[in-house]
Amino acid sequence: MKTQTLAAAEWVYAGLWGVLVRWFRVPQEPPTLAVRPGETVDSFRPAEGYLRYLKFWFWLVLLIVDIGLTTAWIAIFIVNPVVGAALSPIALFIIIAPDIIAYIAIHLRYDTTWYVMTDRSLRIRRGIISIHEVTITFENVQNVMLRRGPLQRYYGIADLIVQTAGGGGAGPHGEGGGGHLGVIEGIANADALRDRILARLRDSKSAGLGDEAHPVPSHPPQHAMQLTPDHVATLRQILGGLRRLNGERGHY
């Protein structure tokens, strides 16, 4: 029954995806970012391990729910076979329909997630009915965190959390708060991507991390070289007056 349900879900999803793309004008290409000449642009999606990770939770919840519903149906059938037989179509629908819907939702979440990164910024896009995009400029990034649980390690994936100034009160994908909190979910190369982002932060003069270089001017300030002979004479008079004043105080 599980195999038939999965096959039905795949068939339904294949047709539904085409309908949703047309109806809601879902962009099938990755989002774009403005780039300067010579800049690199990387567009990528979550790893396949992320889809398997989502399906694990899908099958786990599915198993628990289906066992409960099937047990209730069998109990009704034992107590009253007539009622149980009459409820069979409804019971099958209640057991199978949510499975198909959940399966479709998982694939929609996976297929509509895009990440685009340039030398200066990062853009995250999710959603199908309501498309949500978050753009983060590396100059404003304050923290880069790696989140990898035991099950994520098993599937070879991790989440990378990029936080900007004031983003502590933001939602899971950047909503609210004074900044952004971008979550790059389910990527296989999280360590390498984190190092790339940190390297670009170090290259930014205004990264805000406190480790940027402060260049020392090779020439003295312009106002220091504008002293005229009259200025020098005035300063000497002031210095002489201070010396005489100090000498007069020494006689007391």
C-alpha positions as CSV (number, residue, x, y, z in Angstrom):
1,M,0.0,0.0,0.0
2,K,2.9,2.4,0.8
3,T,4.4,1.8,-2.6
4,Q,1.1,2.5,-4.4
5,T,0.6,5.6,-2.3
6,L,4.1,6.8,-3.2
7,A,3.6,6.1,-6.9
8,A,0.3,7.9,-6.8
9,A,1.9,10.9,-5.0
10,E,4.7,11.1,-7.6
11,W,2.1,11.0,-10.5
12,V,0.0,13.6,-8.9
13,Y,3.0,15.8,-8.1
14,A,4.3,15.6,-11.7
15,G,1.0,17.0,-13.0
16,L,0.4,19.4,-10.1
17,W,3.9,21.0,-10.5
18,G,3.1,22.0,-14.1
19,V,-0.3,23.4,-13.2
20,L,1.2,25.4,-10.3
21,V,4.0,26.8,-12.4
22,R,1.5,28.1,-14.9
23,W,-1.2,29.3,-12.5
24,F,1.1,31.0,-10.0
25,R,3.8,31.9,-12.4
26,V,6.4,30.2,-10.3
27,P,9.9,31.1,-11.6
28,Q,11.8,27.9,-12.5
29,E,15.1,29.7,-12.8
30,P,17.2,30.9,-9.9
31,P,16.9,34.5,-8.7
32,T,19.3,37.1,-10.1
33,L,21.7,39.5,-8.4
34,A,23.4,42.5,-9.8
35,V,27.1,41.9,-10.3
36,R,30.1,43.9,-11.2
37,P,32.4,43.0,-14.1
38,G,34.6,40.1,-13.1
39,E,32.4,39.0,-10.2
40,T,31.4,35.4,-9.8
41,V,27.8,34.2,-9.4
42,D,27.0,30.8,-7.9
43,S,23.4,29.5,-8.0
44,F,22.7,26.3,-6.1
45,R,19.9,24.4,-4.4
46,P,19.7,22.1,-1.4
47,A,21.5,18.8,-1.7
48,E,19.6,15.6,-2.5
49,G,20.4,14.5,1.0
50,Y,18.1,17.2,2.2
51,L,15.1,15.7,0.2
52,R,15.9,12.3,1.8
53,Y,16.1,14.0,5.2
54,L,12.6,15.6,4.7
55,K,11.2,12.3,3.5
56,F,12.5,10.5,6.6
57,W,10.4,12.8,8.8
58,F,7.6,12.3,6.3
59,W,7.6,8.5,6.6
60,L,8.1,8.7,10.4
61,V,5.0,10.9,10.9
62,L,3.1,9.0,8.3
63,L,3.8,5.7,10.0
64,I,2.6,7.0,13.4
65,V,-0.6,8.7,12.0
66,D,-1.5,5.8,9.7
67,I,-1.1,3.2,12.5
68,G,-3.4,5.3,14.7
69,L,-6.0,5.7,12.0
70,T,-5.9,2.1,10.9
71,T,-6.2,0.9,14.4
72,A,-9.3,3.0,15.0
73,W,-10.8,1.8,11.8
74,I,-10.2,-1.9,12.7
75,A,-11.6,-1.3,16.1
76,I,-14.8,0.1,14.6
77,F,-15.0,-2.8,12.2
78,I,-14.7,-5.3,15.0
79,V,-17.3,-3.7,17.1
80,N,-19.7,-3.1,14.3
81,P,-18.8,-4.7,10.9
82,V,-21.6,-2.9,9.1
83,V,-20.5,0.5,10.2
84,G,-16.8,-0.4,9.6
85,A,-17.6,-1.5,6.1
86,A,-19.6,1.6,5.4
87,L,-16.7,3.8,6.7
88,S,-14.1,2.0,4.6
89,P,-14.1,4.5,1.7
90,I,-13.9,7.4,4.1
91,A,-11.2,5.7,6.2
92,L,-9.1,5.0,3.1
93,F,-9.4,8.6,2.0
94,I,-8.4,9.9,5.4
95,I,-5.4,7.6,5.5
96,I,-4.2,8.1,2.0
97,A,-5.0,11.7,1.1
98,P,-2.9,13.4,3.8
99,D,0.1,11.2,2.7
100,I,-0.2,12.5,-0.9
101,I,-0.6,16.1,0.2
102,A,2.4,15.9,2.6
103,Y,4.5,14.2,-0.1
104,I,3.7,17.0,-2.6
105,A,4.4,19.7,0.0
106,I,7.9,18.2,0.7
107,H,8.8,18.2,-3.0
108,L,7.4,21.7,-3.5
109,R,9.5,23.0,-0.6
110,Y,12.6,21.3,-2.1
111,D,12.0,22.3,-5.8
112,T,11.2,26.0,-5.0
113,T,14.3,26.7,-2.9
114,W,17.2,28.6,-4.5
115,Y,20.4,30.1,-3.2
116,V,22.4,32.7,-5.2
117,M,25.7,34.1,-4.0
118,T,28.0,36.7,-5.5
119,D,31.2,38.3,-4.1
120,R,29.2,40.9,-2.3
121,S,25.8,39.4,-1.4
122,L,23.5,36.4,-0.9
123,R,19.9,35.8,-2.0
124,I,17.6,33.1,-0.7
125,R,14.3,32.3,-2.3
126,R,11.5,30.0,-1.2
127,G,7.8,29.6,-1.8
128,I,5.4,28.9,-4.5
129,I,2.1,30.7,-3.8
130,S,3.8,33.4,-1.8
131,I,7.5,33.7,-3.0
132,H,9.7,34.9,-0.2
133,E,13.2,36.3,-1.0
134,V,15.9,37.5,1.4
135,T,18.9,39.4,0.2
136,I,21.9,39.8,2.5
137,T,24.9,42.0,1.9
138,F,28.1,40.6,3.3
139,E,29.2,44.0,4.5
140,N,26.3,43.8,7.1
141,V,26.9,40.2,8.2
142,Q,27.7,39.9,11.9
143,N,27.7,36.2,12.4
144,V,27.8,32.9,10.5
145,M,26.7,29.8,12.3
146,L,26.6,26.1,11.3
147,R,23.8,23.9,12.5
148,R,24.1,20.1,12.0
149,G,22.2,17.6,14.0
150,P,22.8,13.8,14.2
151,L,20.3,13.0,11.5
152,Q,21.6,15.8,9.3
153,R,25.1,14.4,9.6
154,Y,23.7,11.0,8.6
155,Y,22.4,12.4,5.4
156,G,25.5,14.5,4.9
157,I,23.9,17.9,5.1
158,A,23.8,21.0,7.4
159,D,22.2,24.4,7.7
160,L,24.2,27.6,7.5
161,I,22.7,30.6,9.3
162,V,23.8,34.0,8.2
163,Q,22.9,36.8,10.6
164,T,23.1,40.6,10.0
165,A,23.1,43.5,12.4
166,G,19.9,43.6,14.4
167,G,18.8,40.2,13.1
168,G,18.4,38.5,16.5
169,G,14.7,39.1,16.5
170,A,14.1,38.0,12.9
171,G,12.1,35.0,11.9
172,P,13.6,31.7,10.6
173,H,14.0,33.1,7.0
174,G,14.6,36.7,7.7
175,E,11.2,38.1,8.6
176,G,10.9,40.9,11.2
177,G,13.6,42.3,13.5
178,G,16.0,45.1,12.6
179,G,18.1,42.9,10.3
180,H,18.0,39.6,8.4
181,L,18.5,36.0,9.4
182,G,19.1,33.9,6.3
183,V,19.0,30.2,6.6
184,I,20.7,28.1,3.9
185,E,19.1,24.8,4.5
186,G,20.2,21.3,3.6
187,I,23.5,21.9,1.8
188,A,26.2,19.3,1.5
189,N,29.2,21.7,1.5
190,A,28.3,23.8,4.5
191,D,31.9,24.0,5.9
192,A,33.3,25.2,2.5
193,L,30.5,27.7,2.0
194,R,31.0,29.1,5.5
195,D,34.7,29.6,4.9
196,R,33.9,31.3,1.6
197,I,31.5,33.7,3.3
198,L,34.0,34.4,6.1
199,A,36.7,35.1,3.5
200,R,34.5,37.6,1.8
201,L,33.8,39.3,5.1
202,R,37.5,39.7,5.7
203,D,37.9,41.2,2.3
204,S,35.2,43.7,3.0
205,K,36.4,47.0,4.4
206,S,33.2,47.5,6.3
207,A,32.4,44.0,7.4
208,G,31.7,45.1,10.9
209,L,33.6,42.2,12.5
210,G,36.3,44.4,14.1
211,D,39.2,42.7,12.2
212,E,39.3,45.0,9.2
213,A,42.6,46.8,8.5
214,H,42.9,50.5,9.2
215,P,45.4,52.0,6.8
216,V,47.9,54.4,8.1
217,P,48.3,57.5,5.9
218,S,51.7,57.7,4.2
219,H,51.7,61.5,4.4
220,P,50.9,63.8,7.3
221,P,47.5,65.6,7.2
222,Q,47.2,68.5,4.9
223,H,46.5,71.0,7.7
224,A,49.8,70.0,9.4
225,M,51.8,71.4,6.5
226,Q,50.0,74.8,6.3
227,L,52.0,76.5,9.1
228,T,53.3,79.9,7.9
229,P,56.3,81.8,9.4
230,D,53.8,84.1,11.2
231,H,52.2,81.0,12.9
232,V,55.7,79.8,14.0
233,A,56.5,83.3,15.4
234,T,53.3,83.4,17.3
235,L,53.8,79.9,18.8
236,R,57.3,81.0,19.9
237,Q,55.9,84.1,21.7
238,I,53.4,81.9,23.5
239,L,56.1,79.4,24.5
240,G,58.3,82.3,25.8
241,G,55.4,83.7,27.8
242,L,54.8,80.4,29.4
243,R,58.5,80.1,30.4
244,R,58.5,83.6,31.9
245,L,55.3,82.8,33.8
246,N,56.8,79.6,35.1
247,G,59.9,81.5,36.2
248,E,58.0,84.2,38.1
249,R,56.1,81.5,40.0
250,G,59.4,79.9,41.0
251,H,60.4,83.1,43.0
252,Y,57.5,82.7,45.5
